[in-house]
């Protein structure tokens, strides 16, 4: 539950970012975290 809330927060921050490169980097980081959590 805590991890889910953390990821939701990351997505919220990314959604608020106006700089597309920063948003892309944030979403890539989230994808990396999800990969690690999936193993």
Secondary structure as the mmCIF struct_conf table of DSSP 4:
data_model
#
loop_
_struct_conf.conf_type_id
_struct_conf.id
_struct_conf.beg_label_comp_id
_struct_conf.beg_label_asym_id
_struct_conf.beg_label_seq_id
_struct_conf.end_label_comp_id
_struct_conf.end_label_asym_id
_struct_conf.end_label_seq_id
HELX_RH_AL_P HELX_RH_AL_P1 UNK A 2 UNK A 16
HELX_RH_AL_P HELX_RH_AL_P2 UNK A 20 UNK A 38
#
